Amino acid sequence: MKIEGKTAVITGAASGIGKATAEDLASRGAAKIAMVDITDNIADVTAEMNKKVGREVGQAFQGDVTNGDFRKEVYDTMCGKDGVVNICVPSAGIFRDRLSVMLDKETGEPDIYPVEMFHQVLEVNLVHPVYWALELVARMAHNRKVNGKKKWHPDETIQGTIVFIGSVASQGNKGQISYSSTKAALEGAAQTLMKESMFHGVRTAVIHPGFVDTPILQGMPEGYLEKYVLPDIQLGRLIRPEELADAICFLISNSAVSGELWCDAGWHPPAGT
Ligand SMILES: NC(=O)c1ccc[n+]([C@@H]2O[C@H](COP(=O)([O-])OP(=O)(O)OC[C@H]3O[C@@H](n4cnc5c(N)ncnc54)[C@H](O)[C@@H]3O)[C@@H](O)[C@H]2O)c1
């Protein structure tokens, strides 16, 4: 799908992969980009991007992606009276890492990963991406219906593309029971959406990043990256957010790609015990 002239919604756009993706889409000629994030920094990030590309392409939306009313408000604004959103990259994500079951050193009492924490990660990393994607598909389907269009035909060219941000942790990674589960589940959601939403001309893809140099890594235990990650990254360094953004734009632009793209610089979760 051609990026030029398209409307995009990017969540987690104030930082890291979301921010870099928005900038890349803007530089490739996207017409409008919703810059969605929970931090108030999103206004400055958007203003900076607009200044860099020399046009008012980005519009800042501050809010929590797990809030359904907020999601609808963003789409209402971006769709305008009778438009659609063509690109959705739900990049907002969190992790709450610890071992699934821990034993008290003294008493041997087991301590199970808190279910509230699991639900929190699930809401942000799985439910949010799926529902922000479904909102795109719903608007596209409705728009086609009111314009008298039925089943999408290849001659129309692709109308919309969704890219979910998975992770190498989707293969299972020690200490990441909730995070890994959500990232693996995105594959099932993407494959299902792909089968359903092509009826309306919308594709879905998943990118699985390795370790990308963004603020999310500041939550890692001290020394973890140096000891467990960097020695096994074939590239010898962390992946840059712009490299991820470029790969996401490739997934959007090249409609022949289906399924997953691993953008991991050769790092995979070790077997570990
Ligand atoms: N950086 C990596 O190494 C890496 C690796 C694999 C996957 N990922 C995934 O890539 C995505 C982006 O991560 P990043 O590295 O750019 O992280 P980041 O921390 O730089 O950016 C994440 C953004 O999401 C926003 N956010 C979090 N919760 C939110 C909420 N409830 N509502 C609205 N905004 C919210 C944060 O404010 C932040 O700006 C995430 O889904 C993450 O799991 C990152």
Ligand as a Chemical Component Dictionary entry (heavy atoms), coordinates in Angstrom:
data_LIG
# 
_chem_comp.id                   LIG 
_chem_comp.type                 NON-POLYMER 
_chem_comp.pdbx_formal_charge   0 
_chem_comp.three_letter_code    LIG 
# 
loop_
_chem_comp_atom.comp_id 
_chem_comp_atom.atom_id 
_chem_comp_atom.alt_atom_id 
_chem_comp_atom.type_symbol 
_chem_comp_atom.charge 
_chem_comp_atom.model_Cartn_x 
_chem_comp_atom.model_Cartn_y 
_chem_comp_atom.model_Cartn_z 
_chem_comp_atom.pdbx_ordinal 
LIG N1  N1  N 0  12.371 -1.604 22.765 1  
LIG C1  C1  C 0  12.447 -2.898 22.615 2  
LIG O1  O1  O 0  13.493 -3.513 22.789 3  
LIG C2  C2  C 0  11.227 -3.686 22.214 4  
LIG C3  C3  C 0  11.399 -5.025 21.844 5  
LIG C4  C4  C 0  10.300 -5.769 21.454 6  
LIG C5  C5  C 0  9.049  -5.184 21.415 7  
LIG N2  N2  N 1  8.906  -3.878 21.788 8  
LIG C6  C6  C 0  7.557  -3.327 21.735 9  
LIG O2  O2  O 0  7.545  -2.157 20.966 10 
LIG C7  C7  C 0  6.499  -1.301 21.417 11 
LIG C8  C8  C 0  7.067  0.091  21.640 12 
LIG O3  O3  O 0  8.049  0.024  22.640 13 
LIG P1  P1  P 0  9.205  1.096  22.777 14 
LIG O4  O4  O 0  10.452 0.351  22.900 15 
LIG O5  O5  O -1 9.062  2.127  21.728 16 
LIG O6  O6  O 0  8.851  1.664  24.216 17 
LIG P2  P2  P 0  8.774  3.156  24.773 18 
LIG O7  O7  O 0  8.648  3.007  26.242 19 
LIG O8  O8  O 0  9.875  3.988  24.219 20 
LIG O9  O9  O 0  7.390  3.677  24.163 21 
LIG C9  C9  C 0  6.167  3.164  24.595 22 
LIG C10 C10 C 0  5.185  4.323  24.647 23 
LIG O10 O10 O 0  3.899  3.773  24.986 24 
LIG C11 C11 C 0  3.263  4.692  25.838 25 
LIG N3  N3  N 0  2.230  4.013  26.627 26 
LIG C12 C12 C 0  2.402  3.001  27.518 27 
LIG N4  N4  N 0  1.223  2.662  28.065 28 
LIG C13 C13 C 0  0.285  3.476  27.494 29 
LIG C14 C14 C 0  -1.115 3.599  27.634 30 
LIG N5  N5  N 0  -1.806 2.840  28.499 31 
LIG N6  N6  N 0  -1.763 4.521  26.887 32 
LIG C15 C15 C 0  -1.083 5.310  26.016 33 
LIG N7  N7  N 0  0.249  5.249  25.844 34 
LIG C16 C16 C 0  0.928  4.329  26.574 35 
LIG C17 C17 C 0  4.387  5.246  26.726 36 
LIG O11 O11 O 0  4.014  6.473  27.323 37 
LIG C18 C18 C 0  5.529  5.373  25.730 38 
LIG O12 O12 O 0  5.584  6.662  25.166 39 
LIG C19 C19 C 0  5.922  -1.947 22.671 40 
LIG O13 O13 O 0  4.752  -2.629 22.325 41 
LIG C20 C20 C 0  6.999  -2.923 23.096 42 
LIG O14 O14 O 0  6.491  -4.019 23.809 43 
LIG C21 C21 C 0  9.952  -3.116 22.170 44 
# 
loop_
_chem_comp_bond.comp_id 
_chem_comp_bond.atom_id_1 
_chem_comp_bond.atom_id_2 
_chem_comp_bond.value_order 
_chem_comp_bond.pdbx_ordinal 
LIG N1  C1  SING 1  
LIG C1  O1  DOUB 2  
LIG C1  C2  SING 3  
LIG C2  C3  SING 4  
LIG C2  C21 DOUB 5  
LIG C3  C4  DOUB 6  
LIG C4  C5  SING 7  
LIG C5  N2  DOUB 8  
LIG N2  C6  SING 9  
LIG N2  C21 SING 10 
LIG C6  O2  SING 11 
LIG C6  C20 SING 12 
LIG O2  C7  SING 13 
LIG C7  C8  SING 14 
LIG C7  C19 SING 15 
LIG C8  O3  SING 16 
LIG O3  P1  SING 17 
LIG P1  O4  DOUB 18 
LIG P1  O5  SING 19 
LIG P1  O6  SING 20 
LIG O6  P2  SING 21 
LIG P2  O7  DOUB 22 
LIG P2  O8  SING 23 
LIG P2  O9  SING 24 
LIG O9  C9  SING 25 
LIG C9  C10 SING 26 
LIG C10 O10 SING 27 
LIG C10 C18 SING 28 
LIG O10 C11 SING 29 
LIG C11 N3  SING 30 
LIG C11 C17 SING 31 
LIG N3  C12 SING 32 
LIG N3  C16 SING 33 
LIG C12 N4  DOUB 34 
LIG N4  C13 SING 35 
LIG C13 C14 SING 36 
LIG C13 C16 DOUB 37 
LIG C14 N5  SING 38 
LIG C14 N6  DOUB 39 
LIG N6  C15 SING 40 
LIG C15 N7  DOUB 41 
LIG N7  C16 SING 42 
LIG C17 O11 SING 43 
LIG C17 C18 SING 44 
LIG C18 O12 SING 45 
LIG C19 O13 SING 46 
LIG C19 C20 SING 47 
LIG C20 O14 SING 48 
# 
